[in-house]
Amino acid sequence: MLRLLLLLLFAMPAAAQEIPACNQDRVGAVACMSGKLCACGYQRGGSVSGRPDGYRWDCGALRPACGEALAPAAQGQPLPMPQLYLTVPPPGEAPMPPGAPFPPMTPWPR
């Protein structure tokens, strides 16, 4: 037990993974960084941001979390059929011609 404790105490931590390069060859590639699904793309620089033009990883607030975008959509319950309201003439009456205005809908019979 003591040997195991000493081994764990002096064990070196795992090396952190390097951030993959974002360049012209990888435009459109995605990578999971800090829980975000980041996309590689070209971003324009500017005098306000102080950054030059170049290829960068987009890990902004609008990017999805890593698990959300990669997981297939869950199959839920099928949606119910929408209610259709059809105007059906009473028995013995002629059907309405196409393009005729609908009669006003009232809760009282005519």
LUMVEX-885555 format. One record per residue (C-alpha): residue in three letters; x, y, z. Coordinates in Angstrom, 3 decimals, padded with zeros to 6 digits. Example, Ala and Ser with C-alpha at 12.3 -4.5 7.8 and 13.67 -1.06 7.14 Angstrom:
% residues 2
R  type         X         Y         Z
R   Ala   012.300  -004.500   007.800
R   Ser   013.670  -001.060   007.140
//
This chain:
% residues 110
R  type         X         Y         Z
R   Met   000.000   000.000   000.000
R   Leu   002.853   002.356   000.853
R   Arg   004.568   001.608  -002.461
R   Leu   001.416   002.486  -004.361
R   Leu   001.087   005.747  -002.445
R   Leu   004.702   006.675  -003.198
R   Leu   004.254   005.764  -006.853
R   Leu   001.195   008.003  -007.127
R   Leu   002.936   010.807  -005.256
R   Phe   005.923   010.918  -007.597
R   Ala   004.082   010.138  -010.817
R   Met   004.413   012.833  -013.458
R   Pro   001.196   014.509  -014.612
R   Ala   000.037   013.782  -018.129
R   Ala   001.301   016.197  -020.750
R   Ala  -001.305   018.603  -022.088
R   Gln  -002.308   018.132  -025.695
R   Glu  -001.176   020.752  -028.168
R   Ile  -003.795   022.886  -029.860
R   Pro  -004.047   021.727  -033.492
R   Ala  -002.845   024.224  -036.056
R   Cys  -005.473   026.235  -037.911
R   Asn  -004.256   027.001  -041.420
R   Gln  -005.449   027.078  -045.024
R   Asp  -005.382   023.281  -045.257
R   Arg  -007.691   022.849  -042.244
R   Val  -010.419   025.400  -043.028
R   Gly  -013.766   023.955  -041.923
R   Ala  -012.201   021.453  -039.512
R   Val  -013.648   021.246  -035.998
R   Ala  -011.934   020.377  -032.722
R   Cys  -013.109   020.097  -029.125
R   Met  -011.322   022.697  -026.984
R   Ser  -012.340   023.543  -023.420
R   Gly  -015.746   021.957  -023.887
R   Lys  -016.568   023.923  -027.072
R   Leu  -016.682   022.628  -030.623
R   Cys  -014.334   025.128  -032.278
R   Ala  -014.196   025.624  -036.055
R   Cys  -011.122   026.618  -038.038
R   Gly  -011.660   029.538  -040.409
R   Tyr  -010.233   032.736  -041.833
R   Gln  -010.868   035.840  -039.742
R   Arg  -010.229   039.376  -040.789
R   Gly  -008.152   041.502  -038.500
R   Gly  -008.679   045.114  -037.627
R   Ser  -007.283   048.131  -035.879
R   Val  -009.819   047.853  -033.036
R   Ser  -009.025   044.215  -032.236
R   Gly  -005.309   044.682  -032.861
R   Arg  -005.091   041.357  -034.681
R   Pro  -003.805   040.782  -038.196
R   Asp  -005.757   038.812  -040.808
R   Gly  -005.283   035.077  -040.490
R   Tyr  -006.643   031.621  -039.798
R   Arg  -007.959   031.134  -036.262
R   Trp  -010.121   028.803  -034.206
R   Asp  -013.642   030.138  -033.616
R   Cys  -014.656   029.082  -030.100
R   Gly  -017.197   031.856  -029.528
R   Ala  -020.243   031.859  -027.290
R   Leu  -022.514   030.791  -030.157
R   Arg  -020.551   027.605  -030.837
R   Pro  -022.152   024.384  -029.488
R   Ala  -020.712   022.268  -026.716
R   Cys  -018.648   019.284  -027.834
R   Gly  -021.198   016.614  -026.940
R   Glu  -024.204   018.397  -028.490
R   Ala  -022.992   018.681  -032.063
R   Leu  -021.384   015.259  -032.288
R   Ala  -024.189   013.211  -030.723
R   Pro  -026.934   011.991  -033.058
R   Ala  -030.361   013.464  -032.507
R   Ala  -032.471   011.475  -030.068
R   Gln  -035.516   009.801  -031.528
R   Gly  -038.504   011.124  -029.602
R   Gln  -042.197   010.532  -029.826
R   Pro  -043.729   011.147  -033.261
R   Leu  -045.526   014.449  -033.536
R   Pro  -049.326   014.309  -033.598
R   Met  -051.119   015.006  -036.833
R   Pro  -052.344   018.591  -037.116
R   Gln  -056.062   019.200  -036.953
R   Leu  -057.524   019.891  -040.358
R   Tyr  -060.712   021.859  -040.724
R   Leu  -062.485   020.890  -043.920
R   Thr  -065.599   022.545  -045.229
R   Val  -067.936   019.706  -046.133
R   Pro  -071.369   020.550  -047.531
R   Pro  -074.359   018.890  -045.885
R   Pro  -075.805   015.857  -047.669
R   Gly  -077.826   016.845  -050.717
R   Glu  -076.125   020.230  -051.284
R   Ala  -073.785   020.927  -054.153
R   Pro  -070.085   021.275  -053.247
R   Met  -068.610   024.769  -053.173
R   Pro  -066.985   025.828  -056.441
R   Pro  -063.202   026.376  -056.338
R   Gly  -062.263   029.918  -055.311
R   Ala  -065.609   030.617  -053.618
R   Pro  -065.372   032.414  -050.257
R   Phe  -065.877   030.312  -047.183
R   Pro  -069.148   030.832  -045.325
R   Pro  -068.763   032.512  -041.926
R   Met  -068.181   030.065  -039.121
R   Thr  -070.735   030.302  -036.328
R   Pro  -071.490   027.916  -033.498
R   Trp  -075.221   028.009  -034.326
R   Pro  -076.723   025.831  -037.040
R   Arg  -078.339   027.582  -039.990
//
